[in-house]
């Protein structure tokens, strides 16, 4: 089996008296495709915010490639190889697509080590992976919803992640666009990127995932292969009702 890349051990997060995560533990192996599902408010985004450093956990620990990152700032975790997308894309609106990609290339992946021409070349290559090569010099204001999602994914990819966490990267897309995005994400997996994907579109999660974790009320209540998860009575109760 591949080595464990991410280890989350008994992580707890509170907001005042509300417990958003309660003793959540999971592991992700190098090269794995892990899907995370759960109803709204179950703690999915809080969990990845704790993993990426956007939120400080109130208990437990987080390890990445054998390094305790529990108290590391988000930018230091990014430089170790943890990158994520956001539910709502917010590109730099005054910049072109290529310039948006140049930012993480310069400040995360290379930390100013490349000449500007090299950064530009790499930015355009990343956009080509997303099918956006012909939009490299366009304003982000001209993008459709699916193209905004692709740009958000491209910005995360520009950080050269070893672990890529996708937070509802397919939200609001048509079935054809979902299939297009899924194809891009699976291609990244084949290139060796370890991917954790949060998604409400069940057919996408089932096609993508090697293993699925289901959260409910801040706790892991089911875990298994996609086939096991869809047959789990508790998962069916959460999604279909009693």
Secondary structure as UniProt FT lines:
FT   STRAND          4..15
FT   TURN            16..17
FT   STRAND          18..29
FT   TURN            30..31
FT   STRAND          33..37
FT   TURN            40..41
FT   HELIX           44..52
FT   STRAND          59..64
FT   TURN            65..66
FT   STRAND          67..68
FT   TURN            70..71
FT   HELIX           74..80
FT   STRAND          82..84
FT   TURN            93..94
FT   HELIX           97..104
FT   HELIX           105..109
FT   TURN            111..112
FT   HELIX           116..129
FT   TURN            130..131
FT   HELIX           133..135
FT   TURN            136..137
FT   HELIX           140..142
FT   HELIX           145..157
FT   TURN            158..159
FT   STRAND          163..167
FT   TURN            169..172
FT   HELIX           175..190
FT   TURN            191..192
FT   STRAND          194..198
FT   HELIX           202..208
FT   STRAND          211..216
FT   TURN            217..218
FT   STRAND          219..224
FT   HELIX           226..231
FT   HELIX           233..240
//
